[in-house]
Amino acid sequence: MLRKHGLKMALAKMRDEWKPMEMQTFSPKPGKYLLKGTDEIQTLLDDHIIKTQATRSNSFVKPIEREVKEWEARLLYIQSLLDQWLNVQRTWLYLEPIFSSDDIVKQMPEQAGKFKIVDKLWRDTMDAVVENPNMMDVSDIEGLLAKFIDANKQLDIIKKNSMIILKLSVWRSLVSTSCPMTSYL
């Protein structure tokens, strides 16, 4: 009974340590928010995943095994969410200035349309985080991990297709300036 109580207390302590945990953001320009400094969250996450897995392997865990498994699943979800989120941010930061150009949008309307969808997801999510930065509340946003997984897939496609189109455009420009007879390209 005493060991079960100790495990319950350890689980409760971990949950309490997450209550004040907030995502840090900054705004490099009005209306544009980015995550910063996720090290504190990542450190706590890594520590708690290890502690939770150790608790799961404890022979006295049986009475609270379901709670421990749910907590572990929550921590692993947050870890996946952060990984996907930071990947979206990295690629979004790369593509956002490109698709801010009207000329590029005109050259690549299909890619620009796809980027606009991801851009809206990014901005709406970051606005929600600025409004309520509590990590546990943010991780409760319905379907966020799935949306970020899809956003990463879309951003990879957009990036790949955009680079192909831009390289082709540069090639056409070079060919047409060096050989006037190739204006049909």
C-alpha positions in Angstrom: 0.0 0.0 0.0 2.8 2.4 0.9 4.7 1.8 -2.4 1.5 2.3 -4.4 0.9 5.6 -2.5 4.5 6.6 -3.4 3.9 5.9 -7.1 0.7 7.9 -7.0 2.5 10.8 -5.3 5.3 10.7 -7.9 2.7 10.8 -10.7 0.9 13.7 -9.0 4.2 15.5 -8.6 5.0 15.2 -12.3 1.5 16.5 -13.2 2.0 19.4 -10.8 5.4 20.3 -12.4 3.6 20.7 -15.8 0.9 23.2 -14.5 3.1 26.3 -14.7 4.9 25.2 -17.9 4.4 27.7 -20.7 5.4 27.9 -24.3 7.6 30.9 -24.9 7.0 33.0 -28.0 8.3 36.2 -29.5 7.2 38.4 -32.3 9.9 39.5 -34.8 7.3 41.7 -36.4 3.6 42.5 -35.8 1.3 39.6 -36.5 4.1 37.1 -36.7 4.8 34.8 -33.7 7.5 32.2 -33.3 8.3 29.7 -30.6 11.5 30.3 -28.7 13.4 28.4 -26.1 11.7 25.1 -25.8 14.7 23.7 -23.9 13.0 23.9 -20.5 9.9 22.0 -21.8 12.1 19.5 -23.6 14.2 18.9 -20.4 11.1 18.3 -18.3 9.6 16.1 -21.0 12.7 13.9 -21.2 13.0 13.7 -17.4 9.3 12.8 -17.0 9.3 10.2 -19.8 12.1 8.4 -18.2 10.5 8.6 -14.7 7.1 7.4 -16.1 8.8 4.5 -17.9 10.5 3.6 -14.7 7.2 3.8 -12.8 5.6 1.5 -15.4 8.2 -1.1 -14.9 7.8 -1.0 -11.1 6.2 -4.2 -9.7 3.8 -2.2 -7.5 2.3 -0.2 -10.4 -0.7 -2.6 -11.1 -3.4 -0.5 -9.2 -2.5 2.7 -11.1 -1.1 1.2 -14.3 -3.9 2.7 -16.5 -3.1 6.2 -15.1 0.6 5.7 -15.7 0.0 4.5 -19.3 -2.2 7.5 -20.0 0.4 9.9 -18.5 3.1 8.3 -20.6 0.9 8.6 -23.7 0.3 12.2 -23.0 4.1 12.9 -22.6 4.9 11.1 -25.8 2.1 13.0 -27.6 3.7 16.3 -26.4 7.1 15.2 -27.5 5.8 14.4 -31.0 3.8 17.6 -31.1 6.9 19.7 -30.2 9.0 17.8 -32.9 6.4 18.5 -35.6 5.8 22.0 -34.4 9.5 22.9 -34.6 9.7 21.3 -38.0 6.8 23.4 -39.3 8.3 26.5 -37.8 11.7 25.9 -39.5 10.2 25.3 -42.9 7.5 28.0 -42.6 10.3 30.5 -41.7 12.1 29.5 -44.9 9.1 29.7 -47.2 7.2 32.6 -45.7 9.4 35.4 -47.2 9.3 33.6 -50.6 5.5 33.5 -50.6 5.2 37.1 -49.3 6.4 38.2 -52.8 3.6 39.0 -55.2 5.8 38.0 -58.1 6.4 34.5 -56.7 2.7 34.1 -55.9 1.9 34.9 -59.6 4.6 32.5 -60.8 3.5 29.7 -58.5 -0.2 30.1 -57.7 -0.8 26.5 -56.9 2.1 26.4 -54.4 1.1 29.8 -53.0 -2.4 28.5 -52.4 -1.1 25.5 -50.5 1.3 27.7 -48.5 -1.6 30.0 -47.6 -3.5 27.1 -46.0 -0.4 26.1 -43.9 0.3 29.8 -43.1 -3.3 30.2 -41.7 -2.8 27.1 -39.5 0.5 28.5 -38.3 -0.8 31.9 -37.5 -4.0 30.7 -35.9 -2.1 28.2 -33.7 0.5 30.8 -32.7 -2.3 33.3 -31.9 -3.9 30.7 -29.6 -0.5 30.0 -27.9 0.0 33.7 -27.3 -3.5 33.9 -25.8 -2.9 30.8 -23.6 0.7 29.6 -23.5 0.1 26.8 -21.0 1.8 23.7 -22.5 -0.9 21.3 -21.2 -3.7 23.5 -22.6 -1.9 23.8 -25.9 -1.4 20.1 -26.1 -5.2 19.7 -25.7 -6.0 21.7 -28.9 -8.0 19.2 -30.8 -6.1 17.5 -33.7 -3.1 19.7 -33.5 -0.5 17.0 -33.9 -2.3 15.6 -37.0 -2.6 19.1 -38.4 1.2 19.7 -37.9 2.1 16.3 -39.4 0.0 17.2 -42.5 1.4 20.7 -42.6 5.0 19.3 -42.6 4.1 17.0 -45.5 2.5 19.9 -47.4 5.5 22.2 -46.6 7.9 19.6 -47.9 6.0 19.3 -51.2 5.7 23.1 -51.5 9.4 23.5 -50.9 10.4 20.8 -53.4 8.0 22.0 -56.1 8.9 25.7 -55.5 12.6 25.0 -55.9 11.9 23.1 -59.2 9.8 25.9 -60.6 12.3 28.6 -59.5 15.2 26.6 -61.0 13.3 26.1 -64.3 12.5 29.8 -64.4 16.1 30.8 -63.9 17.2 28.2 -66.5 14.6 29.6 -69.0 15.8 33.1 -68.3 19.4 32.2 -68.9 18.7 30.3 -72.0 16.5 33.0 -73.5 19.1 35.7 -72.8 22.0 33.7 -74.3 20.2 32.4 -77.4 17.4 34.6 -78.8 16.2 31.8 -81.0 14.9 29.9 -77.9 12.1 32.3 -77.1 9.6 29.4 -77.5 10.9 27.8 -74.2 
